[in-house]
Amino acid sequence: MNKTVNPNELTSDDDGGPLYVAQKKVYPQSISGTFRRIKWGLMAFCLGVYYLLPFVRWNRGLGAPSQAVLIDLPNSRFYFFFIELWPQEVYYFTGLLIVAAITLFLMNSVGGRIWCGYLCPQTVWTDLFYAVERFVEGDRRERMKKDKSSGLTLRRVGELALKHTIWLMIAWWTGGAWVLYFNDAPTLVKELVTFQAPVIAYIWIGILTATTYVLAGYMREQVCTYMCPWPRIQAALTDEWALNVTYRYDRGEKRTSVKKAAELRALGEHVGDCVDCYQCVAVCPTGIDIRNGPQLECIQCGLCIDACDNVMTKIGRPTRLIGYDNDINIHRREEGKAPIYKVVRGRTVVYSAIIAAVGSFMIYTLATRSLLDVNVLHDRNPVAVKLSDGSIRNAYTVRLLNKSGYDRVIAIDAYGPVNLTTHVVGADSVTPDRPMIVIPRDSTSELRLLVTAPADGNPEKSIPVRFRVTDIGLGEVASTTDNFVAP
């Protein structure tokens, strides 16, 4: 027997439900209220930082980049205001990732998916695209009516063209702002406008323009529901005390209209405060009904709280029928007990302690780090050479790092074998037994160092050797150890 398959659904088997449901367009209604104002403020802040930060200047001295935040890939540097990180300091990025992850866990433990609702880039840009859509096409009912209309009038075509043009401009500037973090922003903007910028810059702008336009303009809630792993991960990290956007059914049920509620209450029957107005559904950016309980699609943005509060205010009932709460407090209220909110508890204390410990360690190491560093690599073939007079010579490749903004005169000392002598290949020094070289500012210098020790007084085995480099002017010291090997 043949079975007709709906092309909009992919079924798992004859008895199972659909594995994928076709997207149902959501038309969020505009709303005003506390959480909407918070979202507007955070959106303005996040977008302002992202778009404008590349143009902030920071004076690092002559010849150094003047962009406050810069990822300088050709020179392997990362600049963040007064901080300059080298490839050897990648552990700072590891620390930042740890802090970011634990902060996300902490936010989830306190307020559920508040990251998703307020700070996630997908949410921020989708909010911006929704604002443009409302500005051009009107609010929820107008957009629904226009989309259901079969014909395309000249006015409708103009609206669609204007909306998508603004969307593309936002998406283009999103991609353009991203590449500005990798080169001097004013210079790159000029090169982009005059078509003199590197091809890779145009490629990345094109990629990010397309992804922003598609994800924020079309996929929207689909990204949160299907593409993003965080909704599934956070479910394993939360607990019963986390505050999520919750319909307080202990107070809302049973639902009925305002007029019917008055009649039932006059008869002494229990009626909830929910009037079944569906405003909480109309404003939801993912199109769900929060009254159905916790759902994967809910991003905890709080807009349904604003919508419900507005309705409750109009009909003269207490606000926060929907609010940040948990089932524990709902059951406590049903039993006539006062609600309890445990923001400070085991997991939040542990998360906060980890953030404080890692953050403090990073700040300490950053504040005490040396701007002079040395690394030594022993030659492997041969590891040692015996000279005609019986003395032993080892060769090393020495890499000196000068992270400061000025040139340094560096003296090299070695300690270990008795009566050793050092010599830098290809460099003459006024003090032969203590080579001195100049290292340019903000650079790495590599040299070949020969260490020779007489056979008398030295054991015929490997012994430790310590290398110390000293800034003659400032007295700053850096050191490392290796081995002096006998043949």
Buried (B, 14 or more C-beta within 10 A) or exposed (E): EEEEEEEEEEBEEEEEEEEEEEBEEBBBBBBEBEBBEBBEEBBEEBBEEBBEBBEEEBEBEEEBBBBBBBBBEEEEBBBEEEEBBBEEBEEBEEBEEBBEEBBBBBBBBBBBBBBBBBBBBBBBBBBBBBBBBBEBBBBBEEBBEBEEEEEEEEEBEEBBEBBBEBBBEBBBBBBBBBBBBBBBBBEBBEBBEEEEBBEEBBEBBEEBBBBBBEBBBEBBBBBBBBEBEBBEEBEEBBEEBBBBBBBBBBBBBEBBEBEEBEEBEEEEEEBBBBBBBEBBBBBBBBBBBBBEEBEEBBBBBBBBBBBBBBBBEEEEBEBEBBBBBBBBBBEBBEEEEEEEEBEEEEBBEBBBEBBEEBBEEBEEEEEEEEBBBBBBEBBEEEBBBEEEEEBBBBBBEBBBBBBBBEBBEBBBBBEBBEEBBBBBEEEEBEEEEBBBBEBEBBEBBEBBBBBBBBEEEBEEEBBEBBBBBBBEEEEBBBBBEBBBBBE
